[in-house]
């Protein structure tokens, strides 16, 4: 499993539009075979900041995700909504075992 946290800072006037676009992307992303989980999380004390928590079954799934029409449409749509470029941090799963992730089908 590869776990990616994507940190997003949105311009205040675009919060709702970003939220809708991110949820639309997430709805399609969770249907991808290589994705075990895809969450859109809004920061409680700063609603202009979001975390996309993405759990991929393998490295190849991250590449395949970026090739999908829904990801490319999302990226194009939200670019001008961002207050700064998004950043990402990748993690390796420790616990629970990969089979313990919701939606896992190993």
C-alpha positions in Angstrom: 0.0 0.0 0.0 1.1 3.5 -0.7 -0.6 6.3 1.3 -0.4 9.8 0.0 -1.5 13.0 1.8 -2.1 15.9 -0.6 -2.2 19.2 1.2 -4.3 21.9 -0.6 -4.7 25.6 0.2 -7.7 27.1 -1.6 -8.5 30.8 -2.2 -11.4 31.7 0.2 -13.7 32.6 -2.6 -13.3 29.1 -4.2 -13.8 26.9 -1.1 -17.3 25.6 -2.1 -16.4 25.1 -5.7 -13.2 23.3 -4.8 -15.1 21.1 -2.3 -17.6 20.1 -5.0 -14.8 19.4 -7.6 -12.8 17.3 -5.1 -15.8 15.2 -4.1 -16.6 14.6 -7.7 -13.0 13.4 -8.3 -13.1 11.3 -5.2 -16.4 9.6 -6.2 -14.8 8.4 -9.4 -11.4 7.6 -7.8 -12.9 5.1 -5.3 -14.1 3.1 -8.2 -10.6 2.6 -9.6 -9.3 -0.9 -9.0 -6.0 0.4 -7.7 -7.4 2.7 -5.0 -8.3 1.3 -1.6 -9.4 4.7 -0.1 -9.8 8.3 -1.2 -10.9 10.9 1.4 -11.5 14.6 1.1 -11.0 16.3 4.4 -11.4 20.0 5.3 -9.4 21.5 8.1 -11.6 22.5 11.1 -9.9 25.7 12.0 -9.1 26.9 8.5 -11.8 25.9 6.0 -9.5 27.0 3.1 -7.2 24.1 3.7 -7.9 20.5 2.6 -6.2 17.2 2.9 -6.7 14.5 0.2 -5.9 11.2 1.8 -5.3 8.7 -1.0 -4.5 5.0 -0.4 -3.2 3.1 -3.4 -2.7 -0.6 -3.7 0.7 -0.1 -5.4 2.9 2.5 -7.1 1.4 1.7 -10.6 -2.0 2.7 -9.3 -0.8 6.2 -8.7 0.3 6.5 -12.3 -3.0 5.0 -13.6 -5.0 7.5 -11.4 -3.3 10.5 -13.0 -4.1 9.2 -16.5 -7.9 9.1 -15.8 -10.2 11.6 -17.4 -11.8 12.5 -14.0 -8.4 13.3 -12.4 -7.3 15.4 -15.4 -10.6 17.3 -15.4 -10.2 17.9 -11.7 -6.6 19.1 -12.0 -7.5 21.5 -14.8 -10.6 22.8 -12.9 -9.0 23.5 -9.6 -5.6 25.0 -10.7 -6.9 28.6 -10.5 -8.7 27.9 -7.2 -5.5 27.3 -5.3 -3.8 29.9 -3.1 -0.5 28.0 -3.5 0.7 24.8 -5.3 -0.5 21.7 -3.6 2.1 19.5 -1.9 2.2 15.8 -1.2 3.8 13.4 1.3 4.0 9.7 0.7 3.8 7.0 3.4 4.2 3.3 3.6 1.6 1.3 5.5 2.6 -0.1 8.9 -0.7 -1.1 10.6 -3.2 -2.5 10.0 -2.0 -5.0 7.4 -2.8 -4.2 3.8 -5.7 -6.6 3.9 -7.2 -4.5 6.8 -7.9 -1.5 4.7 -11.5 -0.8 3.8 -12.3 -2.0 0.4 -9.1 -4.1 0.0 -9.5 -7.2 -2.1 -6.2 -9.0 -2.0 
